[in-house]
Amino acid sequence: MMYRATLFVCLIVMGFTNLQAQIITITGRVVDDQTGEGIEDAVVAAGDMAVGTAFDGSFSLRLNPTIDQRLSLSMEGFLPVIINIPLDAPDPYSVGEVRLSAETDRTKTEDLIQEIPVIELTASDFDENAAGNVSGLLQAARDPFISAAAFQFSAARFRIRGYESRYTTVLLNGVSANDPGTGDVFWSEWAGLNDVMRAQENLVGLAFQADAIANIGGITTFDTRAHRQRKQIRAGYATSNRTYTNRAMLTYSTGWLKNDWAISVSGSRRWGQEGYIRGTHFDGWSYFLSVDKRIARNHILNLTVLGAPVNRGRSIANTHEQYDIAGSHYYNPYWGYQEGEVRNSRVVDAHQPIAILRYDWQMDRGSQLMASFSWQDGKYGSSSLEWADARDPRPEYYRRWPSSIDDPESAAAVEQALREDESLRQVDWNYLYQTNYNNLETVRDVDGIQGNDVTGLRSRYMLQEFRSDARTLQGRVVYTKSLKNKHLFSAGLQGQQLQTDYFKSVLDLLGGDFWLDIDRFAEFDFPNNPEVLQNDLDRPNHLVREGDRFGYDYQINSLNYQGWGQINLSGRRVDGFLGAELGNTSFYRQGNTRNGRFPENSQGKSEVLNFLTWTGKAGLTYKIDGRNYLSGAVFAAANAPDFNNAFVSPRTRDQVVADLPTEKVYSGELTYRLQAPSFKFRATGYVTEIHDQTDVITFFNDLENTFGNYILKGLDRRHIGTEWGAEWKVTPAVTLNGAAALGQYYYTNRALASVVQDNTGEFIYQDRTVYLKNFHMDGMPQEAFSFGVTYNSSRFWFANIQLNYFRKSFLDFSPDRRTAAAVDGVEQGSEQWNAIIRQEELPDGFMLNVFGGKSWKVKNTFLYLNVGINNILNNTDLITGGFEQLRFDEESRDVNRFPNRYFYAFGLNYFVNFSVRI
C-alpha cells in the first residue's frame, strides 16, 4: 500500500516537473472570415494542451514545440484550421490572425446527426460540440456511453449510476435549474426548444467543471445567450406516435449585428389527440426569447425568457389481471367517453416560465465574471376525481375486478362483462353527471353564519386539481481566473428563495352547483363531531365552486445559499483539482387555513428548520500520453433533507419528523480513457454511499378508510458498478459502437418505520424495524448493454441500427411487508413467507432501434430529414418498472389482495422530422 502511494506521489511530482522544459507561449486571434469579427469560445489545441478563445477571439496557449507541432483551431459551424509550429519557434510566438470559414458544401454527417430529435423528458415518462481537445477531457465531444444512455437506454427508464435527477447539477444560462426544495430537475420546463438548447456541455460523474462544484451525477450546462446560437432561420415539422402526433418549430437567430445586438427567437407546438397510450392527449407550446447587448468590448448583457405551457393526459401502472382482461399492456383506466369524445380524468396543466438576466464581464484576458439572476413563477396542476357519499368511480378500483370477489360464479360473470364491454373498464362520465343532477340538497349555516342556508345541486363527484405553484428568485455570481501554466481558479456565490403554494382547487363540478368543503374521511373517525370535519374551521360548512381552493392550503418557504471555490492545476502529465462548498438551507411551513382535526398547529408559521450543508471534491488525471488517460476523483457532501420528507403531514399540520438528519453522500470513481483518431474507449468504476435518508409516503388505507403517513428513517444505500463505452471508426463510412452499464444499487441497512394516522395524528406503530438490507433500488435496469453500427455516406446520409439489452430491474417494494409483523405466524421459508418477503425481479428485455437521416443543400438552404424507429420488432412485453402497493392485509397475509402494478415500454414507435435551415 505504501509502495503504491509513493509511486503515485512520484508521478505527480514528475508530471509538474515536466512543465519546466522547453515551454513557449503561442498567441493569436481567431476571426470569422466573412465578418472579420473575433470568434469567442473557439477551441485552440495542440497535443494535450487546449484553451478557448476570449470574447474578441484572442488566445494564449503554452506548449512544447518539440512534441506538439500542429496547432488545431476549431469552432462549431466553421471549418477547422491546422497550423504547423516551427521547432525553433521563439517565445512568445504569434500565429497572427487566423480566419475560419463557415461550413457550406462540407455540411458534415455530424451536423446532420445533430438534427436527430432531442429526447424530451416530461413528468409522465424522460450535440455534439466536438472540441478536438485531448488535454482537458472535455466530454462535450459525445462519449459513447453517455450517447447510449441518452438515446438508447432511456426507453427502459435507465438512470446513469442509478441516481435520481437531484444528484445532477443543471445550470440554465448561469443559474441553477435544480428545484431549490427537492433538487429535482424538471426538464419539461423547456421542452420543445431543441434548436436553442444545443449550446450545452455534459459531464458525467465527478469530473471538474469551472462553473460549479458539480454533484455526484455530474453537470449539464445550457448557454442560452443569443450570440451563442447559430446564425440561422430554421423551420421544422415532425410527426410521431409517442406522446404527441405533431410538432412544428420555428427559430430565428441573428448572431452579432453591427449595432452590437444579438437576438434569438424560437417557438414550437407539440400536439396530438392521443399518444401511444389510449386517452393521453397532448398540447404543449414552447417559446424562447434571448437578447444580447455588447457594452463596450468586454461587457455583455443578456435577457432570456422561456416557457413551455402544457396540457396532457396521464396514464397509470396496472395489475396483470387488469392488463389481461383489457387485452393490452397499455390499458389506461383514466379516460372515458363523454358525449362521444374521449376525456381523461388525470390531466397535467402546467406553465412555469423563467426569466434570466445575465451579465458577463471579460475583466482581462484571463479573468471573467458572470452574474445571473432569475425569476420563475407559474402553476403546476394535476387533476383527479373526488367524491363524497358516493361509490368509488375509479375503474381500476380493486373491488371492481374479479380477483376481489370470493364467489367463483360472480367473479367469472364480472370478468366476462369486463372483457366484453370496454365502457365498464373506463370512467363513466355520464353516471357522474347524472348523480350530481339528481342530488338537490340544502346546506345549513354556510360559512358558520346561522340561517345562511343554501339550496342547490351538491356535487357528489367532481374533478379536483392538486396544485403546487412555485415562485423562485435566485442569483448566482461566478469568478473565473486563468492562472499561469493553464491552471484555473473559480469561485462563486449562490442564493435561492423559494415559495411554493400547495392547495387543491375545484376544476369541474360535473353538473353540480357547489361542493361542501369537509373531510369525508373524518366522518368515519369522528361521526358526532362536526367541527372536526371542517377543512377550514374559520369557515365551517364552506361551499366552494369552480376555481375555489378547498381541502388544504399551505406554503413551503425555503431559503438556501452557498459559497464555493475550486482550483484546477494542469501539468504536463498530471492534472488535479480541489474544491469545497459551504452553505445553509432553511425552510418552514406556513398554513393558510385552520384544520378541524388540528386547530392548534395547522395555521400560521411552523418552526424554521436549518441545515448546514457542505461539499468537498478532488481529483487527479494522469496523462499517459496524448491519447491515454487515467483519472480518479472523490466526493463528500452533507445535504439538507427534501422538505417534502420533513413534515409528517404538511397538508393538515406542521408536525416535523423527529430528529431529522442531513443526508451524507460519499463517492469515488476511477476512469481509463483512450482518445484515438479512429477509436474511443472509456471504462469507469465507481462507488457511492448515501446515508441517513428520510422518506415520508402518504397512502390511502382501505382497511381503515383513511389516509396514513409512512415514515422511513435512517435509509442507507450503495451504488457500485462500472461503465464501458467504445466507438471504432472501422472505415471512413462505417462506425461500430458499444456501451455497457453494470451496476448494483441497493440498501445497506435496516431502517425504522413509523405509521401515523392522518386524521388523528396517532401512531399506528412507531420505530418498527424494516428489513431492507440488500433490497434493490427500483425503477431502472441496473445492467444495460448496447451495440450498434452506423454507416455515414459521403453523399450526406447516415443510417444506424442499435440493439439494446436490459436486466436486473426490480419493483418498488412496500416496506411494510419487510417487517416481523408482516410474517408473524407464517412458516419461515414457506411459499407464502417468500411471497411476502421476496422483492420481485423483472424479466430481462431487449429493444432494436433504427435511425437514419439525409441532408440536401440547395444554394444557401439546407434541408434535413431524420427518421427514428424505436423497438422495431414491436416487443410489447418489456416491463420498465412498477410497484407493490403499500396496503397489506396482515390478517390473511395474502399478497394478491393488493397485487403489484407494472409499467410497459412502448411497442414499435417512430419519430420523423423534416427541417429547413437558411
N, C-alpha and C positions, 0 to 999 in steps of 0.2 A: 504493500500500500504506500509506504514511504517512497519507494522507488518510482512509482507512478506519479506521485505528487511532485517529486524532484524533477522528473523528466518534463512534466507539464510546465513547471515554472521556467525551466531552461528554454523550452520552445518559445515561451512568451518573451523572455529576455532577448533571445536570438532574433525574434521577429522584429522587435523595436530597434535592435541594434542595426539591422539591415537598412533602416531608414537613412543612415548616415552616409551611404555610399552612392556617389555619382548621381545625385538627385538634382534635376533642374526644374525650373518653372516655365510652363508653356502658357502663353496668353493669346487672346484673340477675341473676336466678336463674330457671332452668328447672326445673319440678317436674312430677311425674306428677299429673294431675287427679284420679285415683282415690285414690291413697295419700298425696299431699302430699309425697312424698319427692323429693329432688333427683335429676335425671337426669344421669348422668355421660356425657361424650363426645357430648352433643348438639351440632349444628353451628349456630353463630350467624354469619350472613354478611350483609354489606351491600356492594353494589358489588363491588369487587375485594379486600375485606378479609374475613377469616373466622378464627374461633377455635373451639376445642372447650371445652365446659363442664368444670369441675373436678368432683371426686368428689361435692360437695354441690350441683351444678347451677349454681354461680355462674360468671359470666363477666365479662370486661372487654375491650372492643373499641374501638380508636381509628379514627375515620373523619372525613370531611369532609362535614357535612350539606348543604352547598350542592350537592354532587354526588350523594351516596348518601343518599336519604331513606327507603328501605324496608329495614327490618331483618327478615331471614328467620331463623326458628328451627325446626329440624327434627331428627328422630331416627327411625331405622328403627322401624317398628311404631306410630308416632304420626302424627297429622295435623299438618301444618306450620302455623305461625302467622306472619303478616306484620304488622309494626308500622311505622307511619309516624313518622319522626323530624322534629320541627319544624325549620324553617330557623333559628329563633332559639334553639335548644336551648342551655342553659347548659353549661359544662364544670366538673365532670362532670355527665352526665345519666343518671338511673336510670329504667329501664322497669319496675322493681319485679319482682314475682313473675309469671312467665309460665307458665301451666298448659297442658300438652299433653295431648290426649285420645287414647287408644288407638284405632287403626283398627278399626272394626266393620263397618258396612254398606259403607264405602268400601274394601273389600278390592280393591286395585288389580290390574290385569293384571300389573304389575311383580312384585307379590307372588306371583302365580301362576307367572310365569316362573321365580322362584326355585325352584319345585318341579321344574324340569327336572333330571333326574339329573346330578349332578356326574360328569364323566369320571373314571373310576378307573384310574390307570395302575398296571400291575403289571410285574414283571420280565420277563414273557413278551411284552409288547407294547411305551402312555401311556394374588358376589351384588351382586348389585347393591346396594351400600351408598352410594346416591347422596347426596352431601354437599351439593349445592346451592351449592357453594363455587367461585367463579371465580378466587380470588386465588392459592391455593396449587397449582393444577393437580393436585388430588388425583385420581389415576387409579382410586380405588376406585369412582367412577362409571364404568360399563363403557365402556371405549374400544372403538370399532367394530373396530379392527384386532385388539386383544387378544381380543375376543369371537370373531372369526373364527378366530384361531389356535388357541384353546382348543377350540371346539366344531365347527369345520368342517374345519380343515386337519389335525387330529390323526390322522385315519384314514390319511393318507398319510405319517405319521411326520414331519410338519413340525416343525422346531425354529426358534424365533424367532432370527433372525440367524445361524442355523447353529450356535449354541452348545450344548455339552453341558450337562447339568444342574448340573455342578460350578461353572459360571460364573454361577449364580443363587444369591443368598443366600436361605436359607429359615430363618425363626425360628418355633419352635413354643413358644408361651407364654413367650417371652423367651429361650429357649436355641436354640442352633444345631441345625438338623435336617440340615445337611450332614455327611456322613461325615468324621470328623477325618483319616482317612488318604488318602482319594481325593477328597473334596469332593463326591462324588455325592449325589443326593437319592433316597431310596428311598420314594416316595410310598405304596407298598403297606403301609408300616408303620402307617398309619392309614386304610387303605381301608375303606369300608363305614360310615364315621362322618360321612356327609354332613350330618346335622342339626346336629351340634355343631361343624362346621368352617366355618360360614358367616360367622363374625366374622373376616374376613380383609381384608388390604389388599394390592393387587398393583401394583407399579411396574415398568415395563419400561424397560430402558436405564439411563442414567446420572443419573436424577433424584435429588434429595435425599430422604433418609428419616432421621428423627431417631433411630431405634433402632439404626442400624448404618451403616457405610460400605459400601454395597452393592457387589457385584461387577458386572461389565460386563453381565450378563444382567438386572440389576435385583434386586428383592427381593419376597418373599412372606412376610407375617407372619400367623400364626394366633393368635388370642386365645381360649384355652380356659377362661378363668375362668368360674365358674358364673353370676355375676351378669351377664355379658355375653351369656348365652344367652337367647333369647326365652322368656318365661314361658309354658309350654305342656305339654300332653300330646299326643304325636304318635305315630301308628302308621301303618305303610305296608307295602304289598306290591307287588312288581314282578316282571314276567316278561320274559325276553329270550332271544334265540338267539345271543348273542355269546360271552362267556367263561363265563357261567353261565346257568341257566334260571330260577332263583327267587331272590328277595331279600325277606326280612322284616326290618322295622326297628321299634324302639320307643324313644321318647325321652321323658324327663320332666325338666322344669326348673322350679324353684320361683321364680326371681327372689329378690330380697331378702326374707327372712322377718322378722317382728317382732323376733326374738331376734338379729338381725344375722348370720344364717347364710344361705347360698345353696347349693343342691345341684342338680347336673345329672347325669343318668344316661342312658346310651344304649347300645343293643346291637343287633346285627344278625347275620344269617346269609345268606350267598350260596352257593348250591349248585346242582349240576347233574351228571348222569351223563356229559354230553357237551356241549361247546361247539360253536361253528360248525365247528371242525375236528375230524374224527373222532378219538376216543381221548383228547380233552383234558377229563378230568373236572375239577370244581372244587368245593372245600368250604372255605369261608372264614368264620370267625367274627370278630366285632369287639366290643370292649367299651370303655366310657368311663365314668369317674367323676371329677367335679370338685366340690370342696367349698371354699367361701369362708367366711372368718370376718372380719368387720369388727371391728377392735380400736380402740376409740375412734372418732373421726370421720374420721381421716386415715391409718389403717393398715389394710391388707387383706392377709390371708394366704390363699394358695390352694394346694391339693394336687390335682394332676391325675394320674390313672393311666389309661393306654390301651394297647391292643394289638390285633393283628389276625392271629391264627394262621390259616395257610392250607395246604392240601394241593391241588396242582393238577398236571395232566398237561401236558407240553410238546409242542411240535411243532418242525419244523426246516425250513430252506430246502432245496429240492431242485433238481436239474438239469431242463432242459427235457425231456430224454429220460424221466426218471422221471415227471414230470407227464403227459407224453403217453401213456405206457404205462398209467399208473394211471387215465387218463381224467378227471383233476381237478386243478385248481390248488391244491387243499387236501389233497393226498396227504400222509399222515403215517406214516412208517415206524417210529415209536417204539412202536406198540402191536401187540398180537396177542391171539389168543383163548387163554384158559386155562380149561379146563373150561366152555366156552361163554360165559365172561364176558370182556369187553374189559379188558386190563391194559396199562398204559403203563409202559415201562421207564425213561422220563425223567420223574421226579416231583420237584417242589419241595415241601419240607416246611419251613415257616419259622414262627417265633414269636419276636419281639423286642420285648417290652413296654417301655414307657417310664414312669418316674415323675418328675414335675416338682414341685418346691416353689418357689413364687413369693411374693415379698414386695413390696408396693407401699406407698410412703410419700409422701403428699402433704405435703411439707415446709411449703409455704405456697402461696399462690395461683398462683405462677409456677414453683415448683420441685418436681420429682418425682424419687424414687429408686426404681429397680426392681432387685431381685436375684432371680435364678433359679438353681436348682441341679437337676441331673437325673442319673438313673442309668438306664442301659439295659443289658439282658442278654438272653440267649436263644440261639437257634440259627437257622442258615440251612443247609439241606442240599439237595443236588441229586443225584439218583441216576442211574446209568447201568450198563450191562452191563460186566462184566470177565470175561476168560477167560485161560486158560493151557494150553498144549499142546493146543489145540483150534482148529477153524476159526473164522473171524470170524463172529459171529452176527448182525451188523447187516444188516438187509435193504437198506439204502442203500449198502452197501459196493460200490465201483465195479466190482470184479471179477465181481460177480454180475449185471451188466447187459450188454446186447448190445454196446454200443459198445466194450467192453474185450475182446471176443472177435474174434480175427483171421479165423477161418474163417467165411465168409458163411452157410453152411448151419447151422452150430451157432448162430451169432448169431440167425438167423431163428427157429430152434426155441426158443431161450431167450426171445426176445421174445414169441412166441405163447403160451408157457407162462405168462409173467408177466402177459400181458393177460387170459388166461382164468381164472387161478387166483389169487384175491386173497391166499390164505394164503402164497403164495411172496413176496409183497411186504410181509409183516408178520412180526413176531417169532414164532418157532416155540417157544413156551414148553414144549410137550411134549418137543421134541427136547432142550432144555437140561436138563430134569429127568431124562430117560432117560439122557443121557450121564453125569450125576452118579451116578445109581443104579447104573450099570454100572462104576463106577471105584473098586473096592476096592483100597486101597494101604496100605503100611506106610512111615511116615516115620521115619527113623533119627535118633537123638541129638537129640531135640526140645529146644529151648532151649539147645543146646550141652552137654547132660548126656549123657555116654556111657552107652549102654544104655537110655536113655529113649526107647523105640520106641513109636509109636502107630499102631494099625491102624484104618482106618475108611474111609468114603466121602470121598475127597478131591475137592472140587468142582473141576471144570474150568471151570464157569460160575458166576457169582454176580452179585448186584446189590450194587454199592458205592455209597456216598454220599459226595460231596465236601462237606466241612463248612467253613464259615467263621463261627465263633461269636464275636461281638464283645461286649465289655463296655466301656461308655463312661461316664466320670464327667466332668461338666463343671459349671462355674459361670460366671455372667455377671452383671455389675453395670453398670447404665446410669443416668447422672445427666442430667436434662434441666432446663434453666433458660430460662424465657421472659423475655427482656430487654425493655427499653423499645422502643416503636415496632414491636412484633411481631417483633423479632429473636429468634432461638432458638439456644441453645448446648447441645450434648450431648456427652457423653464416656462412655467405658466401658472395662472390663477384661473379658477372657475367657480362660479356660483350659480345655483339654480333654485328658484322658488316655484313651488307647485301648489295649486289649489284645485282639487277635484270634487265636483258635486256628484254625490251618489243619491239617486232617488228613483222612484217609479212614477210613471205618468200614464194617464188614460189615453190610449191610442184610438180605440174604436169601441163604442158601447154596443155594437152589433144590434142596433134597432132599439135599444133601451134609452131612457131619459137620463138616468144617473146611476151611480154606483155608491153603495154605502161603505164608508171607509172604516171598517172594523176588521179585526184579525179573526178570520174564520177558524183558524186552528185553536185559538184561545177559547173559543166557545166550548170545546170539548174539555179543556183543562179547568176552566172557571165558568161553569154554566150559570151560576147565580150571582155573578159579579160583573155588572155591565160596565163599570169603569175600566176593568182590566182589558176588556175587548177593544178599547179605543186605541187607534194608532196615534191619535193626537188628542191628549186629554184636554187641551185648551179649546178644542173644537169638537166636543162629543157629538156623535151621530152626524158627522160631517158628510155631505153629499158632494161627490166630485163628478165632473163632466170632462169631455174630451179636451186634452191639453193640461188638465189639472194634475198636480202632484198628489200622491197618496202613499200609504203603506209605510214608507220610511223616507227620511230626508236628512242627510248629513254631509259634512265636508271632511276631507282629509287635507290638512295643510302641512306641507313639507318644505324644509329649507336645508340645503346642503352646500358645502363649499370645500374646495380642495386647493392646495398649493403643491407644486411638484417641480422637480429638477432632475436632469439627467445629462450624462456626457457619453459620447461615443468616440473612442480612440481608434484610429486607423493606422496600422503599421504595415510594413512590407509583407509580413507573413501572418501577423496576428491582428485582428480587430477585437475590441472589447467595449462593453457598455455597462453602465451602472446608473440606476435611477431610483428615486424614492418619492413618495407622495404622502401627504398628511392631510386629513380632512375631518369634518364633523357633519353628521346628519341628525336632524331633529324633526319630529312630526307630532301632530296631535289631532284628535277628532273634535269637530265642532258640530254638536247636534242641533238641528233646527226645529225639532218637534219634541213634545213630552209624551213618551210612550206610556200607555196604561199599565204595562207589565213592569216597567222600570222607571217610575216617575222621578226618582232621585238622581239617576245617573244616565239619563238619555239625552237631556237637553243641555246646551252650553258647552264650554270648553273642557276637554279632558286634561289630564296631566300631560306635560310635554316630555316626550321620550327623547333622550340624547344618546348618541353613539359616536365614539371616537373611531375613525377609520384610518387605515394606513395601508401602504403598498410598498414593497421592495422588489427590485428586479435587477438581474445582472446576467451577462452572457459573454461568451468568447467565441471567436471564429478563427480557426487555423486554416490558412490558405496554402494547401499543399503545393499547388501551382495555379496557373491561370484558369484551370478547369475543375479542379477537385478541391472541395471544401469540407471541413469538419467543424461543426459548431455545437455549442451547448448553452443552455440557459436555465436559470432557476427563478422562482417567483414565490412570493409570500404576501398574504393580504388578510386584513380583517374588514369585513363588510357589514354594514347595517342590515338588519333583517328587513324583508319586504313588509311594508306597513299593512298589507292585506293579511299577513300572518302575525300581526302584533296584537290585534284585538280579538277577543273571543267571539263576539257577535256585533260588529260595528253597525249593523242595520238597526239594532234595538238599544244598544247601550255602549258605554265607554270602558267596559271592563277589559283590562290589559292581561295578556298571557303572563303568568307569574314567572319571574326570574328569566326574562328574555335576554338571550346572549347575542353577541355578534357572531357572524359566520366567519370561520377561519378557512383559508384556502392556501394550499401548498402545492407547487407544481415544478416539474423539471422535465427537460427534453434534451435529446441528443440527435443530431442530424448529420447525415452524409449527403453531399450533393455533387453531382457531376454535370457540368455545363459544357458540352462539346458542340461543334457546328452542326453535326447531324444526329446527336444523341443527347437526351436529357434524362437524368435519373435523380430521384430523391428517396431516401429512406429515413424515417424519423421514428424514434422510440420515445414514449412519454409516460409519465405517471402523475396523477393529480389526486390529492386528498382534499375533500371538502368536509368540514366538521361543524357540529353544533347548528344544524339547520332546524328550523321550526316550520311546521306545516299545519295550517288550520283549514279544515274542509267542512263546508256546510252541506248537509244532505237531508233528504226527507225520509223519515222513519214511518213506513206504512203501518207497522205494528202499533206504534204509539200515536199515529196520526198527527205528527207534529214534526217540525224541523229540529235537527240536532247539530251540534258543532263538535267535530272530531279534531282533537289537538294532539299532534305528534311532536315530541320534543327530543332533542339530542340525536338527531339523524346524522350519521357519518357515512360517507360514501367514497368509493375509489374508482378512478377512471385510469385504466392502464392499457397500453396497446402499441401498435406500430402502424405507420402509414407508408405506402410504397407507391411511387409513380414513375413511369418511364415513357419516353417518346423517342422513336427511332425513325429518322428520315432515310428509308431504305434506298429510295431513288429521289430525284427531284420532284417526282409526281406522287410517290407512294409513301405514306407515313403510318407506322404502327404505334399504337399507344396502349398502355395498360395501367391499371391502378388497383390497389387493394387496401382495405382497412380491416385490421384485425384487432378488435378491442374487447375488453371486459369491463363493464360498468355495473357496479353492484354495491350494496350496502355492507358495511363492515362491522356493525354493532347491533345491539338490541336497543330499541327505542322505548320511550314511555308514552303511553296514550291515555288521554282523558276524554270523556264524552260528557258534554253539557247539554241539557235540555234547553232549547232556545227560548221557550216561553216562560220558563220558571227560573232559569239560571242555576238549577240544581244539577250537581254532578251525578250522572248515572253510574259512573265509576271514575276513579282517579288514579293516575300513575300506574296503570296496568302494563306489565312488560309485554312488548310486542317482539316476537322472534323473527327479526328481519335480516339477520346476518346472512350474507351470501345470496340474498334475493337480488334479482337483476333490475336495473333501470328499464323502464318501459318506453314504448312509443317509437322505436327505431331499430333497424338491424344493427347489431354490434359487429357484424362482419359483412363486408360488401366487396365485390370484385367486378372489374370492368375490363374488357378487351375490345379494341376497335381497329378498323382500317379506314384510312382516309385517302382518297385519290384527288389530287389537285391538278386540274388540266391547265395547260398553257393557254387554253382558249377561254380562260376565266370562268370555269365552273368547277364545282367540287362535289364529292359525294362521300358520305361517312356511314358506316354501319357499326353498331356498338352492341355487344352482348353483355348484360349485367346479371349478376347473381347475388342474392341476399340470403343471409341466415342469422341465426341467433337473435331473433326478435321475441320479446316477451310481452305478455299482457300486463297492464297496470293492475296491481293486486290490492285487495282490501286488507288493511292492517288488522281489522277485527277478527279475521279468520286465522291469524297467526298468533293467537293468544291461548293460554292454557284453558280459559273458559270455553273457547270455541270447540275444543276437542274433549272437554270433560265428559267422562263416561263412554268415550269412543275407544275401541281397542287400538292400541298403538300399532302401526304398521298395517292395519287393515285397509281394504279398498276405500272405505268411507273416510278413514283417517287421512290417507294420501290425497283423496279428492279435496278435502278441506284445506290441507296444508300446502300441497304442491302448487308452484307457480306454473302457469301454462306457457310452454314454449310454442311459438307459432311455426307452421311449416316453412321450409325453405322455399324460395321463389326465384323466378328469373324474368327477364324482360329484354326483348330485342328491339332496338331503336334504329331508325334510319333518318339521316339528314342530308339535304342537298341544296345547292344553290347555283345561280348563274348571274353574271352581270354583263351589261352591254354599255358601250359608250357611243352616244350619238352627238357629234360635235362636242359641246361642253356640258352635255347632260348624261348622267349616269343612271342606269336602270338596274334594279336588283330584284331577283326572285328567289325566295327561300321556301323550302318545304321541309317540315319536320313531322315524322310519323313515329309516335311512341307506341310501344307494345304492339308491334306489327303482327305478332302471332295471336293477338287477342286473348292473352292469358287473363281471365277474369277471376282466377282463384287465388290471387296474391293478396294475402291479408297484411295490411300495413300497420295495424295496431288495434287497440281495443281496451276494454277494462272489465274487471269484476265489479259488480255492484257493491256499494258499501253496506247495503242491507243484508243481514244474515239471520236466518231463523235458528236461534240457539235451542229451540225446543226439538225440532225434527232433525237438525243438523244436515238438512238437505240442501246441497249447493245448487241444485237445479230449481229450487223455489224462486230464486232470483238469478237467472242464468247470465253468463258472460255476454258482452256485446262486442261487435267486431266492425272494423272498417276494411274496405277492399279497395285496391288500386283500380284506376280506370282501365277498361279494356283498350282496344285499339282507339287511339285518339290522334288528332293531327292539328297542325298549325301551318297555314300558308300565308306568306307575307309578300306583297309587292310594293316597292317604294321607288321614288324618283328623287334624285338629288341634282340640284343645279349649283 
